[in-house]
Amino acid sequence: MSAVARGRPASGRAPWVSRDTIVKAATFARVAGIVFVIVGAVGAAAWLWLTVRLQLLLDGPDPTFGARNRPTREISLVDRVTVTAHVTEYLLCSALAVGVGFGLRLAADFAVVRAGGSLTGLESGDPAPAELPPPEYRDPAPGLG
């Protein structure tokens, strides 16, 4: 069954959706994707800062965080891993935000291309950008005669 017989124009796009509408929605999705990526990157940096600060607190004057029943002040590797594991969810949420941001960008770019738009600004049939002449024909001192 042809596209025209199914109620669609020969271009394959639905007649009730304009390319401009899709491009505007995709632009909004791209901006939202960038915001998600930035928020995720800031969250990952905050996780790193929090992890380093907690490890430094373990080396401080009260490494037991008020628990006085520890027989020794030495902090083992297991204790350090346990403290780091408690803040790992911040890193996972940040990674999820970055993934959602990149997914939004990908979906927006796909929607524009699927609607017949262009990601580069060049449309089908546009002339190619002018190329520079080969180096042997280029004037070494333009404007000097």
BELURNOR-V558950 format. One record per backbone hydrogen bond with DSSP energy under -1.0 kcal/mol. NH is the residue of the N-H (numbers start at 1). CO is the residue of the C=O. Records with the same first field share a line. If there is no record, write none. Layout:
# BELURNOR-V558950
NH = CO  CO
This chain:
# BELURNOR-V558950
6 = 2
7 = 4
8 = 3
12 = 9
17 = 14
22 = 18
23 = 19
24 = 20
25 = 21
26 = 22
27 = 23
28 = 24
29 = 25
30 = 26
31 = 27
32 = 28
33 = 29
34 = 30
35 = 31
36 = 32
37 = 33
38 = 34
39 = 35
40 = 36
41 = 37
42 = 38
43 = 39
44 = 40
45 = 41
46 = 42
47 = 43
48 = 44
49 = 45
50 = 46
51 = 47
52 = 48
53 = 49
54 = 50
55 = 51
56 = 52
57 = 53
58 = 54
60 = 57
65 = 62
67 = 64
68 = 66
80 = 76
81 = 77
82 = 78
83 = 79
84 = 80
85 = 81
86 = 82
87 = 84
92 = 88
93 = 89
94 = 90
95 = 91
96 = 92
97 = 93
98 = 94
99 = 95
100 = 96
101 = 97
102 = 98
103 = 99
104 = 100
105 = 101
106 = 102
107 = 103
108 = 104
109 = 105
110 = 106
111 = 107
112 = 108
113 = 109
114 = 110
115 = 111
116 = 113
117 = 112
126 = 123
137 = 134
144 = 141
